[in-house]
Amino acid sequence: MASTSQPHQESPPTPHGAWPIALAGLVALAVAMGIGRFAFTPLLPMMLSDGVVDLPTASWLASANYFGYMLGAILCTLQPWLWARFKWLPSLAYSSLVRAGLLATGVLTLAMGWHFPAAWPLLRFAAGVTSAVVFVFTSGWCLSQLARRGVPAMGGIIYVGPGAGIVVSGLFATGMVAWHWTAATGWMLFGALSFVLAALVWHVLRGGDERLIALAPRAAASPGAAPQHGQAEMTLLTLAYGLAGFGYIITATFLPVIARAALPGSPWLDMFWPIFGLGVMIGALLATRLPPGKDFRLLLAGCYFLQALGIAASLWSPSLAGFAIGSLMLGIPFTAITFFAMQEVRRLKPATAASFMGLLTATYGVGQILGPPLVAVLLRHTPNAGAGFTLSLEIAAATLLVGAGLYLWMARSYPVLPPLPSGQIVAGK
């Protein structure tokens, strides 16, 4: 809906209530992503030690989760079309969906402690669907609420959540290994923790105008409408974002296992995953400190390059220092990439941002799905596990460099237009 800017009539934006919203988004993503999705990584060595899975089975369990993540994101993308076609569907608030997703995450995580391996692929698949829904609608709700309060840069704070969840789950897993707990106990502990964290932010996750709505009829172009090449940019952004999903996922899934193979007996093996999570938190906070007006595509290219260097560090120096530096370099851009990409979506498609956020998340999910099966195939066709992981990581690093090149080409081919002067018509929700 178009609006005119009247500076002499508007009061300046205020960040009142911004911190509770940002922190609620942080906690929601910590539960859905840091626990619901990534608790599998630090618990995988325990599952292997307990003898309940082997590496090929673990690869397919990871892919089940990533496939669910992709499907959940696709459903978010199709949401306006579904609500237009099936008019009897209720118009739910984004905040209500986030609440439901947090409860589902706790239930599904608890259920993984049930020793019934035949159900594990289904549970990991459902956890993937849930995490995508929570991610998309938490992003949509929080970014919209913070933008209304005049502090859009605070949106980077919510993306500290996955890193915080990774650090917590990694440190808990380290303690459980030292205390010789089983993986089943770990799953139940993380499920209980999910419920506790959800309860802390339950009262904040409510309200707002963001709801599941039907696809509106296409409106005529206005003077402030996005340029015609916006669709081409959106296509390239989606492709490049998908490459990030493939580029990081092999390390993010198998880092503790790779480290154990390279450094057997080291007392620091279980710390590389929390270091990765610490990097995620640092990167998200740094993203909030950037001055406005930056071209997000250039920032994304730099993030991809840094992640490729992080992977290369562990390949060039499979040592304690190499894995620690590599984990940090891989983690710092992790959610910064998401923050920059989602802000770019809001620039290109402001009226349908949540739907296109779902599209990017789905493409990211495709990249994630392809990673673990590639590892499983290479492990079967290389002389040993070390050779298989090395080749997998080399492919992942090369993929990230291709993605960085795409962003640089986009920035050169589609320069960002300067904002319209105050008082002119602007496009928006």
ABEGO torsion letter per residue (X at the ends): XBBBBBAAABBBBBABGAAAAAAAAAAAAAAAAAAAAAAAAAAAAAAAAAGABBAAAAAAAAAAAAAAAAAAAAAAAAAAAAAAABAABBBBBAAAAAAAAAAAAAAAAAAAABBBAAAAAAAAAAAAAAAAAAAAAAAAAAAAAAAAAGBAAAAAAAAAAAAAAAAAAAAAAAAAAAAGBBAAAAAAAAAAAAAAAAAAAAAABBEEABBBBBBBBBBBBBAABBBAAAAAAAAAAAAAAAAAAAAAAAAAAAAAAAAAAABBGBAAAAAAAAAAAAAAAAAAAAAAABBBGBBAAAAAAAAAAAAAAAAAAAAABBBAAAAAAAAAAAAAAAAAAAAAAAAAAAAABAAAAAAAAAAAAAAAAAAAAAAAAAAAAAAAABABAAAAAAAAAAAAAAAAAAAAAAAAAAAAABBBBBBBBBGBBBBBX
